[in-house]
């Protein structure tokens, strides 16, 4: 048996906010039946891209999913070349958006705490920050943003959340 706790705070404490800029986002629209083949193609990007900053998958409709790959913008040409050869074989649509930026919110047990995502996205919406896509894990919320929005978004979120310091 697993024990969980549910927390509620009037102003939420988080560990940190990290900004990553100068990224490219390659989005691959594909039919769900092509997922295995697409997975093999993505593994071939390990050498040209070196590492992904973030990978998300979105459900679009019963006939389509979308894989979003975030990586250092300097690797975009190599990624485009590697994907271009293979994408036509399995009939997927590849688009690249560049540059994009990411913000990561790191916190304790986001999955056990009520209203974290609502707080994040309400704060950003209030300041007209455009969110491209997001990803959530147990202790991290990932937010993809257009160029030149990470600084403003991070400022808003630092004002919204409490980030304890050692000072």
C-alpha positions in Angstrom: 0.0 0.0 0.0 1.3 3.4 -0.9 0.8 6.5 1.2 0.4 9.9 -0.4 -0.1 13.3 1.0 -2.1 16.1 -0.5 -0.9 19.7 0.2 -2.5 23.1 -0.3 -0.6 26.3 0.1 -1.9 29.9 -0.4 1.4 30.7 -2.1 3.2 27.7 -3.3 6.9 27.0 -2.5 9.0 25.5 -5.3 12.7 24.7 -5.5 13.8 26.6 -8.6 13.0 27.9 -12.1 15.4 27.2 -14.9 15.5 28.9 -18.3 16.9 27.3 -21.4 17.2 29.4 -24.6 18.4 29.0 -28.1 16.6 25.7 -28.8 14.8 24.2 -31.8 11.6 22.3 -31.6 10.9 19.7 -34.2 7.3 18.5 -34.3 6.5 15.2 -36.0 2.8 14.6 -36.8 2.2 10.9 -37.2 -0.5 8.2 -37.2 -0.4 6.2 -33.9 0.4 3.0 -35.9 3.7 4.5 -37.0 4.9 5.0 -33.4 7.3 2.0 -33.4 8.9 3.1 -36.7 9.1 6.7 -35.5 10.8 5.5 -32.3 13.5 3.9 -34.4 14.0 7.0 -36.4 14.2 9.2 -33.3 17.0 6.9 -31.9 19.1 7.7 -35.0 19.1 11.4 -33.9 21.2 10.6 -30.9 24.5 11.3 -32.7 23.5 14.4 -34.7 21.5 16.0 -31.9 23.6 14.7 -29.0 20.8 15.1 -26.4 17.3 16.2 -26.2 16.4 18.9 -23.7 12.8 17.7 -23.7 10.5 15.3 -25.6 6.8 15.4 -25.4 4.0 13.6 -27.2 0.6 15.1 -27.7 -2.7 13.4 -28.6 -4.2 15.2 -31.5 -7.1 13.0 -32.6 -7.7 9.2 -33.0 -5.7 9.3 -36.3 -2.8 11.6 -35.2 -0.3 12.1 -32.4 2.5 14.7 -32.4 6.0 14.2 -31.0 7.9 17.3 -30.0 11.7 17.2 -29.8 13.6 20.1 -28.2 17.3 20.3 -28.7 20.2 22.8 -29.0 19.5 25.1 -32.0 23.1 24.6 -33.3 22.1 21.0 -34.1 19.1 21.8 -36.2 20.7 21.3 -39.6 21.9 17.8 -38.6 18.5 16.9 -37.1 16.7 18.1 -40.3 19.0 16.1 -42.5 18.7 12.9 -40.4 14.9 13.2 -40.1 14.3 14.2 -43.7 15.7 11.0 -45.1 13.5 8.8 -42.9 10.3 10.9 -42.5 9.1 10.4 -46.1 9.4 6.6 -45.7 6.7 6.5 -43.0 4.7 9.4 -44.2 4.9 11.7 -41.3 4.8 15.5 -41.3 7.9 17.3 -39.8 7.9 21.0 -38.9 10.6 22.8 -37.0 10.1 26.0 -34.9 13.3 27.8 -34.0 14.3 29.4 -31.8 12.2 28.4 -28.9 12.8 28.6 -25.1 12.0 26.4 -22.2 11.3 27.1 -18.5 11.4 24.3 -15.9 9.7 24.7 -12.6 11.3 22.3 -10.1 9.3 21.5 -6.9 8.6 19.0 -4.3 5.9 16.5 -5.2 3.9 18.5 -7.7 1.7 15.5 -8.3 0.5 15.6 -4.6 -0.2 19.4 -4.5 -3.5 20.9 -5.6 -3.6 23.6 -8.2 0.0 23.9 -9.3 -0.6 23.8 -13.1 -3.6 26.2 -12.7 -1.4 28.6 -10.8 1.3 28.5 -13.4 -0.9 28.9 -16.5 -3.2 31.5 -14.9 -0.1 33.7 -14.1 1.3 33.4 -17.6 -2.1 34.0 -19.3 -2.6 37.1 -17.2 0.6 38.6 -18.8 -0.2 37.3 -22.3 2.7 34.8 -22.4 2.2 32.4 -25.3 2.7 28.8 -24.3 3.7 26.5 -27.2 3.4 23.2 -25.3 4.0 21.8 -21.9 5.1 18.7 -20.2 4.6 17.6 -16.6 6.3 15.1 -14.4 6.1 14.4 -10.7 8.5 17.1 -9.7 8.8 19.3 -12.8 6.7 21.4 -15.1 8.2 22.1 -18.5 6.9 25.1 -20.5 7.9 25.8 -24.1 7.7 29.4 -25.2 8.4 31.4 -28.3 11.7 33.4 -28.6 12.3 36.2 -26.1 9.5 35.2 -23.7 11.4 33.0 -21.1 12.8 36.0 -19.2 9.4 37.6 -18.8 7.7 34.3 -18.0 10.4 33.4 -15.4 9.9 36.9 -13.8 6.2 36.4 -13.5 6.6 32.9 -12.0 9.2 34.1 -9.5 6.6 36.6 -8.3 3.9 34.0 -8.2 5.8 31.3 -6.3 8.1 31.3 -3.3 11.6 30.1 -4.0 13.5 29.6 -0.7 17.1 30.8 -0.8 20.0 30.1 1.5 20.8 33.8 2.1 
